[in-house]
Amino acid sequence: MNNTTIPKIKAGFLGQTMVVLDTDKKRKLVSNLFFQNLFLDAIGYFPNAKHHNRSRKNGISEYILLYCLAGEGWIKCNGKTIQLTPNTGFIIPKNTGHKYGSSVKEAWSIYWVHFEGDYAQTFYERFSASSDGAVKIAFDESRITLLNEIIKLLESDFTDEKVELIHFKLITLLSSLSYSNTLNSAIDDKISLSILYMKAHLSGILSIEQLANEACYSISRYSELFKQKTGYSPIQFFIRLKIQKACEYLYFTNLNIKEICKEVGFDDPYYFSRMFKKQIGVSPSDYRKKKKD
């Protein structure tokens, strides 16, 4: 790691955990594809870290995630001062000078992660897209468990399987942080609500007029937004949902084709079979047979 300094702590923090990859370990991992895509260089947890602070004039070659669980602290980066409070986080971009430290009055408890690789820039951009300051992070106990699992794996000897597992756990962690707004806002999105409405009415027949009215849009605007989000027209998408549901019936039940047609809102079994084969590539009967072979 360029310019990376081991935390200057005289006695450490009670309950702290820290793992930093040494040069020998990194040298052994550098040719590993998983390491190249996304990996950690260092990770730690500092509880009630009174007087904790860092200053790196030129930054380091990795991205730095600071995730505050309790207390308060600050980060100075790119001419701005960012305040970290409980359940907030910030990623310091690589090769960027910065300073950060814990509040004197309310010492922070933080997880910190140094990461790099081909995927790192994308995660940084996704995480930072919603705010140029601290990002709110809804507390989730499973995320803490994940962080501790990564630390435990890094403390042990590396095997190919462990390297892969660390890589995927890091992706899971960063995804939970970087795409949380996408997941949370989807329920409030009118098109997403329209899709939920379709799923609740798979046994019926819905017209474009009904769907547009339900979403409170004109037909043209609704169709435009729907295709923008899904890549399909509303009716095409509704038929795809019906066919997907039909696959479940074929795989998990003993209903015959005519009965399945009724369940997914097709009056004509022949039309259903044509639509099924067009989407799945085989007829309904061949699909059922193939799944049972």
MITORKOL-768233 format. One record per residue (C-alpha): residue in three letters; y, z, x. Coordinates in nm, 4 decimals, padded with zeros to 6 digits. Last residue first. Layout:
BEGIN
(ALA (Y Z X))
...
//
This chain:
BEGIN
(ASP (-03.5862 -01.6512 -03.5722))
(LYS (-03.4052 -01.4616 -03.8488))
(LYS (-03.0566 -01.5702 -03.7444))
(LYS (-03.1677 -01.9321 -03.7164))
(LYS (-03.3182 -01.9293 -04.0625))
(ARG (-03.0023 -01.7886 -04.2182))
(TYR (-02.7851 -02.0459 -04.0395))
(ASP (-03.0237 -02.3270 -04.1359))
(SER (-02.9977 -02.2236 -04.5020))
(PRO (-02.6170 -02.2058 -04.4869))
(SER (-02.5941 -02.5502 -04.3215))
(VAL (-02.5003 -02.5774 -03.9544))
(GLY (-02.1764 -02.6268 -03.7600))
(ILE (-02.0063 -02.3049 -03.8701))
(GLN (-01.6804 -02.4450 -04.0099))
(LYS (-01.7806 -02.7899 -04.1351))
(LYS (-02.1296 -02.6655 -04.2212))
(PHE (-01.9871 -02.3917 -04.4439))
(MET (-01.7363 -02.6235 -04.6102))
(ARG (-02.0091 -02.8737 -04.6922))
(SER (-02.2453 -02.6000 -04.8146))
(PHE (-01.9752 -02.4525 -05.0382))
(TYR (-01.9009 -02.7957 -05.1845))
(TYR (-02.2701 -02.8320 -05.2647))
(PRO (-02.2901 -02.4811 -05.4111))
(ASP (-02.0026 -02.5595 -05.6537))
(ASP (-01.8295 -02.2634 -05.8167))
(PHE (-01.7280 -02.1020 -05.4848))
(GLY (-01.5670 -01.7562 -05.5048))
(VAL (-01.7219 -01.5641 -05.2155))
(GLU (-01.9643 -01.3533 -05.4210))
(LYS (-02.0439 -01.6441 -05.6546))
(CYS (-02.1396 -01.8699 -05.3674))
(ILE (-02.3563 -01.5893 -05.2271))
(GLU (-02.5528 -01.5807 -05.5532))
(LYS (-02.6082 -01.9560 -05.5432))
(ILE (-02.7187 -01.9417 -05.1797))
(ASN (-02.9755 -01.6681 -05.2420))
(LEU (-02.9017 -01.3017 -05.1795))
(ASN (-03.1423 -01.1406 -04.9325))
(THR (-02.8710 -00.9540 -04.7454))
(PHE (-02.7492 -00.8905 -04.3877))
(TYR (-02.7367 -01.2334 -04.2240))
(LEU (-02.6672 -01.4623 -04.5171))
(TYR (-02.4279 -01.2122 -04.6748))
(GLU (-02.2414 -01.1692 -04.3463))
(CYS (-02.2182 -01.5444 -04.2978))
(ALA (-02.0764 -01.5729 -04.6507))
(LYS (-01.7977 -01.3367 -04.5473))
(GLN (-01.7071 -01.5701 -04.2630))
(ILE (-01.7148 -01.8621 -04.5061))
(LYS (-01.4783 -01.6847 -04.7459))
(LEU (-01.2410 -01.5941 -04.4638))
(ARG (-01.2396 -01.9565 -04.3485))
(ILE (-01.1601 -02.0671 -04.7042))
(PHE (-00.8593 -01.8329 -04.7115))
(PHE (-00.7443 -01.9696 -04.3743))
(GLN (-00.7543 -02.3259 -04.4993))
(ILE (-00.5674 -02.2153 -04.8114))
(PRO (-00.2933 -02.0433 -04.6114))
(SER (-00.2504 -02.3323 -04.3623))
(TYR (-00.3958 -02.2569 -04.0229))
(GLY (-00.2631 -02.1694 -03.6758))
(THR (-00.2574 -01.8017 -03.7674))
(LYS (00.0989 -01.6748 -03.7159))
(GLN (00.2965 -01.9984 -03.7197))
(LYS (00.0680 -02.1342 -03.9902))
(PHE (00.1544 -01.8368 -04.2111))
(LEU (00.5254 -01.8552 -04.1350))
(GLU (00.5489 -02.2223 -04.2302))
(SER (00.3316 -02.1862 -04.5393))
(TYR (00.5398 -01.8906 -04.6595))
(ARG (00.8631 -02.0797 -04.6003))
(SER (00.7425 -02.3873 -04.7900))
(ILE (00.5940 -02.1897 -05.0782))
(SER (00.9055 -01.9736 -05.1169))
(TYR (00.8529 -01.6199 -05.0002))
(CYS (00.7913 -01.2851 -05.1711))
(ALA (00.4481 -01.2322 -05.0079))
(GLU (00.2758 -01.2113 -05.3481))
(ASN (00.4786 -01.5084 -05.4669))
(ALA (00.3656 -01.7154 -05.1673))
(LEU (00.0018 -01.6213 -05.2260))
(GLN (00.0136 -01.7006 -05.5955))
(GLU (00.1840 -02.0367 -05.5398))
(ILE (-00.0641 -02.1288 -05.2654))
(SER (-00.3394 -02.0773 -05.5195))
(LEU (-00.6016 -01.8057 -05.5072))
(ILE (-00.9561 -01.8410 -05.6427))
(GLY (-01.1647 -01.5267 -05.6634))
(SER (-01.4576 -01.3644 -05.4839))
(LEU (-01.2575 -01.3326 -05.1616))
(HIS (-00.9856 -01.1322 -05.3383))
(ALA (-00.9489 -00.8230 -05.1162))
(LYS (-00.9701 -01.0363 -04.8024))
(MET (-00.6894 -01.2580 -04.9334))
(TYR (-00.4650 -00.9557 -04.9953))
(LEU (-00.5343 -00.8334 -04.6413))
(ILE (-00.4270 -01.1777 -04.5186))
(SER (-00.1085 -01.1488 -04.7234))
(LEU (-00.0404 -00.8101 -04.5703))
(SER (-00.0690 -00.9698 -04.2278))
(ILE (00.1736 -01.2385 -04.3412))
(LYS (00.4175 -00.9757 -04.4669))
(ASP (00.4142 -00.7785 -04.1411))
(ASP (00.4072 -00.4055 -04.1975))
(ILE (00.0424 -00.3718 -04.1000))
(ALA (00.0998 -00.5813 -03.7852))
(SER (00.3723 -00.3508 -03.6589))
(ASN (00.1349 -00.0895 -03.5202))
(LEU (-00.0958 -00.3331 -03.3413))
(THR (00.1838 -00.5357 -03.1830))
(ASN (00.3732 -00.2192 -03.0922))
(SER (00.0621 -00.0756 -02.9256))
(TYR (00.0116 -00.3869 -02.7117))
(SER (00.1248 -00.2605 -02.3710))
(LEU (00.0054 00.0985 -02.3938))
(SER (-00.3433 00.0525 -02.5371))
(SER (-00.3756 -00.2627 -02.3257))
(LEU (-00.2904 -00.0682 -02.0102))
(LEU (-00.5660 00.1848 -02.0751))
(THR (-00.8283 -00.0694 -02.1813))
(ILE (-00.7493 -00.2890 -01.8793))
(LEU (-00.7807 00.0178 -01.6548))
(LYS (-01.1161 00.1011 -01.8151))
(PHE (-01.2286 -00.2574 -01.7524))
(HIS (-01.1380 -00.2474 -01.3830))
(ILE (-01.2849 00.0998 -01.3340))
(LEU (-01.6110 -00.0234 -01.4893))
(GLU (-01.6215 -00.3318 -01.2669))
(VAL (-01.5654 -00.1250 -00.9539))
(LYS (-01.8291 00.1214 -01.0727))
(GLU (-02.0847 -00.1544 -01.1281))
(ASP (-02.0189 -00.3107 -00.7881))
(THR (-02.0714 00.0301 -00.6280))
(PHE (-01.7946 00.2574 -00.5058))
(ASP (-01.8560 00.6126 -00.3887))
(SER (-01.7038 00.8742 -00.6186))
(GLU (-01.3443 00.9949 -00.6564))
(LEU (-01.2385 00.6661 -00.8151))
(LEU (-01.4882 00.7173 -01.0976))
(LYS (-01.3539 01.0673 -01.1705))
(ILE (-00.9949 00.9437 -01.1767))
(ILE (-01.0864 00.6618 -01.4160))
(GLU (-01.2652 00.9073 -01.6460))
(ASN (-00.9595 01.1343 -01.6427))
(LEU (-00.7347 00.8483 -01.7524))
(LEU (-00.9788 00.7522 -02.0284))
(THR (-00.9981 01.1087 -02.1589))
(ILE (-00.6195 01.1192 -02.1709))
(ARG (-00.6194 00.7936 -02.3676))
(SER (-00.8838 00.9346 -02.6048))
(GLU (-00.6516 01.2261 -02.6829))
(ASP (-00.3924 00.9877 -02.8266))
(PHE (-00.0242 01.0743 -02.8203))
(ALA (00.1967 00.7935 -02.9455))
(ILE (00.3722 00.6369 -02.6475))
(LYS (00.7456 00.5741 -02.6770))
(VAL (00.8788 00.3437 -02.4060))
(ALA (01.1527 00.4687 -02.1738))
(GLY (01.4284 00.2173 -02.1137))
(ASP (01.4473 -00.1618 -02.1142))
(SER (01.2593 -00.1563 -02.4435))
(SER (01.0063 -00.3549 -02.6467))
(ALA (00.9252 -00.6052 -02.3715))
(SER (00.8491 -00.3398 -02.1081))
(PHE (00.4811 -00.2973 -02.1898))
(ARG (00.4217 -00.6692 -02.2374))
(GLU (00.6055 -00.7603 -01.9163))
(TYR (00.4236 -00.4970 -01.7087))
(PHE (00.0877 -00.5969 -01.8535))
(THR (00.1570 -00.9608 -01.7663))
(GLN (00.2700 -00.8766 -01.4128))
(ALA (-00.0446 -00.6730 -01.3461))
(TYR (-00.2967 -00.9387 -01.4488))
(ASP (-00.3185 -01.1043 -01.1047))
(GLY (-00.3590 -00.7712 -00.9286))
(GLU (-00.1756 -00.4406 -00.8849))
(PHE (-00.1760 -00.0802 -01.0043))
(HIS (-00.0170 00.2525 -00.9124))
(VAL (-00.0804 00.5098 -01.1860))
(TRP (00.1031 00.8313 -01.2685))
(TYR (00.0079 01.0960 -01.5216))
(ILE (00.2855 01.3386 -01.5880))
(SER (00.3670 01.6987 -01.6710))
(TRP (00.7429 01.7424 -01.6500))
(ALA (00.9411 02.0444 -01.5422))
(GLU (01.1859 02.1581 -01.8100))
(LYS (01.4843 02.3241 -01.6383))
(VAL (01.4789 02.1413 -01.3050))
(SER (01.3805 01.8124 -01.4638))
(SER (01.1208 01.6185 -01.2684))
(GLY (01.2017 01.3308 -01.0396))
(TYR (01.2403 00.9606 -00.9893))
(LYS (01.3976 00.7237 -00.7402))
(HIS (01.3679 00.3480 -00.7168))
(GLY (01.3836 00.0337 -00.5076))
(THR (01.1933 -00.2551 -00.6574))
(ASN (00.9062 -00.4270 -00.4762))
(LYS (00.6804 -00.3805 -00.7788))
(PRO (00.8236 -00.3029 -01.1203))
(ILE (00.8574 00.0604 -01.2317))
(ILE (00.6616 00.1094 -01.5524))
(PHE (00.7964 00.3674 -01.7953))
(GLY (00.6440 00.6202 -02.0303))
(THR (00.7149 00.8418 -02.3266))
(ASN (00.5092 01.1036 -02.5085))
(PRO (00.7189 01.4026 -02.3956))
(THR (01.0545 01.3028 -02.2401))
(LEU (01.1423 01.0530 -01.9677))
(GLN (01.5108 00.9743 -01.9170))
(ILE (01.5936 00.6385 -01.7613))
(THR (01.8849 00.5984 -01.5218))
(LYS (01.9875 00.2403 -01.4648))
(GLY (02.1034 00.0420 -01.1602))
(ASN (01.7734 -00.1417 -01.1215))
(CYS (01.5753 00.1842 -01.1151))
(LYS (01.6604 00.5523 -01.1393))
(ILE (01.3899 00.7529 -01.3170))
(TRP (01.4309 01.0896 -01.4848))
(GLY (01.2286 01.3897 -01.5950))
(GLU (01.1340 01.6029 -01.8911))
(GLY (00.8696 01.8467 -02.0083))
(ALA (00.5375 01.7360 -02.1518))
(LEU (00.3055 01.4367 -02.1568))
(CYS (00.5086 01.1955 -01.9449))
(TYR (00.3454 00.8671 -01.8391))
(LEU (00.4770 00.7107 -01.5174))
(LEU (00.3278 00.3697 -01.4450))
(ILE (00.4016 00.2293 -01.1005))
(TYR (00.3595 -00.1404 -01.0252))
(GLU (00.2326 -00.2125 -00.6755))
(SER (00.3904 -00.3620 -00.3619))
(ILE (00.6150 -00.0609 -00.3116))
(GLY (00.9835 00.0109 -00.3698))
(ASN (01.2456 -00.0871 -00.1135))
(LYS (01.4437 00.2398 -00.1034))
(ARG (01.1578 00.4573 -00.2177))
(SER (01.2609 00.8016 -00.3409))
(ARG (01.0233 01.0492 -00.5017))
(ASN (01.0594 01.3800 -00.6863))
(HIS (00.8552 01.6806 -00.8035))
(HIS (01.0731 01.9946 -00.8046))
(LYS (00.8573 02.1546 -01.0763))
(ALA (00.5471 01.9552 -01.1620))
(ASN (00.4304 02.1364 -01.4758))
(PRO (00.1085 01.9352 -01.4556))
(PHE (00.0785 01.6542 -01.1966))
(TYR (-00.1936 01.4013 -01.2825))
(GLY (-00.2867 01.1271 -01.0418))
(ILE (-00.3655 00.7655 -00.9726))
(ALA (-00.3544 00.5414 -00.6680))
(ASP (-00.4306 00.1839 -00.5671))
(LEU (-00.5605 00.0825 -00.9054))
(PHE (-00.7078 -00.2533 -00.9972))
(LEU (-00.6452 -00.5773 -01.1804))
(ASN (-00.7519 -00.9368 -01.1192))
(GLN (-00.8102 -00.9145 -00.7436))
(PHE (-01.0163 -00.5952 -00.7759))
(PHE (-01.2328 -00.7577 -01.0418))
(LEU (-01.2811 -01.0638 -00.8211))
(ASN (-01.3981 -00.8521 -00.5267))
(SER (-01.2726 -00.9944 -00.1966))
(VAL (-01.0228 -00.7092 -00.1423))
(LEU (-01.2748 -00.4368 -00.2207))
(LYS (-01.4053 -00.3576 00.1285))
(ARG (-01.0551 -00.3682 00.2767))
(LYS (-00.9273 -00.1450 -00.0038))
(LYS (-01.1897 00.1166 00.0752))
(ASP (-01.1075 00.1099 00.4460))
(THR (-00.7322 00.1337 00.3845))
(ASP (-00.7578 00.4485 00.1713))
(LEU (-00.7442 00.4445 -00.2062))
(VAL (-00.5322 00.7341 -00.3325))
(VAL (-00.6749 00.9892 -00.5772))
(MET (-00.4778 01.2806 -00.7241))
(THR (-00.5451 01.5707 -00.9582))
(GLN (-00.3105 01.8656 -01.0135))
(GLY (-00.4248 02.1872 -01.1823))
(LEU (-00.1653 02.4102 -01.0153))
(PHE (00.0847 02.1811 -00.8493))
(GLY (00.0815 02.1187 -00.4767))
(ALA (00.1459 02.3762 -00.2096))
(LYS (00.3959 02.1927 00.0087))
(ILE (00.4153 01.8764 -00.1971))
(LYS (00.5377 01.5584 -00.0376))
(PRO (00.3470 01.3093 -00.2503))
(ILE (00.1601 01.0570 -00.0306))
(THR (00.4054 00.7844 00.0488))
(THR (00.3577 00.4195 -00.0359))
(ASN (00.5824 00.1941 00.1719))
(ASN (00.3378 -00.0934 00.1372))
(MET (00.0000 00.0000 00.0000))
//
